[in-house]
Amino acid sequence: MLLSHDGSENEVDVSSLKTGDHIRVRPGDNIPADGEVVKGFSSVNEATITGESLPVDKVPGMMVFAGTSNLTGAMDVKVTKAGKDTTLGKVQSLIIQAEQTKIPIMRIIDRYVRWYTPTMLMIAGIVLFFTADINRAITILVVACPCALILATPTAMVAAISASARLGILIKNVADLEVAGKITAIVFDKTGTLTTGRLYVTKLTAANGVEPAELLAVAAAAEQMSKHPAARALQEVAKEANIRLAEANDFRETPGKGVSAVIDSAMVYVGRDTFLKENNVDMNNVSGPALHEEQGFSTLYVAKNSKCIGWIGLQDKTRPQANHAVGDLLELGVKRVTMLTGDRAEVANRVACELGCTDFKANCLPQDKLAIVEQLKKEGYTVVVVGDGINDAPALAAGDLGIAMGAAGSDVAINSASIALMSDDLRRLPFLVRLSRKTRNIIGCNLGFGVVFIVLGVATASAAWLTPVYAAVLHFVGSLIVIFNSARLVRYGEELDHEPAKI
């Protein structure tokens, strides 16, 4: 909604917004332009831009970005950038620039096809000239017909594509399959790729004399009327623990700070440590928030009757298969496993250590991710980028190979990537590397067999040990051998269809 000078609201097209306009963003709205909050408090989901798993609390004076989602409160925003000048617009331009740097991959057979036909015609002509035996020349031409060579690459590629599609790996260009087997560095986005993108209660620390069950019951009861992601996490764990929640009266939510409610005649506060201190809560019986943040927790403090009764740690959990996938990639010879995220360094460090990544970078914007990918390429690495959001799209387009998590990924990310994973099972990544290398080996075997078959066939035909009829039969058999050799790939990775996820 565009705000006029008299405070009235008018609905306008996003394309008509310009710098200096004042807009009102209500709960549930997508923010249409970059701007500065001038009035109101809210929590904003910035995962599409920064990839940060937790909503960011916004107060007057803070910046908001186009394409992010307003969650809880209404805000008046002064537009500072609109259209192509916004962060989201710059992401789009970065995608276009990165895609222009891609180099097409030539198929193996293209390296040799130019010289093959003239060479075979010349050999047949030489044999005919010196022997004056037309049957020998015909036999040479029959046995040298390059069906085995022509079928070597496409049959293997079709079989590999079938195997990958069965496991939910959609490859847009068969030439990109070759790159997967050559990777030496892989760059992961954290939120939604290595982690689930949801908050979970992972620690309950009650003060002396307070039971953890009481701490959870009080906090969940106070938060039961809130729609904040942290509140949903508390509701879920309370439900799993079969805790019956008391009724909350006089519920109040202060965006960016916390909630308050009366539970069983007791005043309860749940939120940041600063929120509790503002309400004169005694915090001396719990450790400081800096320690919890260093451990990678997002912390909610709980107070009852002006006394803190403990704190609750929430985290975004890693995917069950992520640790095994990273380990398998390192075993396959990948030298760098880099994790990029818009989250805090403490959270990034926890996740990177848990998964065994070789390095990580926190507080990343889309342009930062792109710069890191380009730097890795300059250092000589063959880089694969794995992501799921709009913020990952420039890096996906810039990598030697981009892989989008299709099940949860945005359309922009999928369109920018070369390969889409239609499941969240990260074991598909090591499988993709193995499939690429297996395919390359089979293509090599097919080409080697085809070359040896033709050389021996031409030699025996030149010596008159082979007739045109037998040459035709052997030619057909040679083609079948190549086809059946390639067909071995169709069932490759079949064990992943039934293997349970490793946790």
Secondary structure, 3 states (H helix, E strand, C coil): CEECCCCCEECCCHHHCCCCCEEEECCCCECCCEEEEEECCEEEECCCCCCCCCCEEECCCCEECCCCEECCCCEEEEEEECHHHCHHHHHHHHHHHHHCCCCCCCCHHHHCHHHHHHHHHHHHHHHHHHHCCHHHHHHHHHHCCCHHHHHHHHHHHHHHHHHHHHCCEEECCHHHHHHHCCCCEEEEEHHHHHEEEEEEEEEEEECCCCCHHHHHHHHHHHHCCCCCHHHHHHHHHHHHCCCCCCCEEEEEEECCCEEEEEECCEEEEEECHHHHHHCCCECCCCCCHHHHHHCCCEEEEEEECCEEEEEEEEEEEECCCHHHHHHHHHHCCCCEEEEECCCCHHHHHHHHHHHCCCEEECCCCHHHHHHHHHHHHHCCCCEEEEECCHHHHHHHHHCCEEEEECCCCCHHHHHHCCEEECCCCCCHHHHHHHHHHHHHHHHHHHHHHHHHHHHHHHHHHHCCCCCHHHHHHHHHHHHHHHHHHHHHHHHCCHHHHCCCCCC
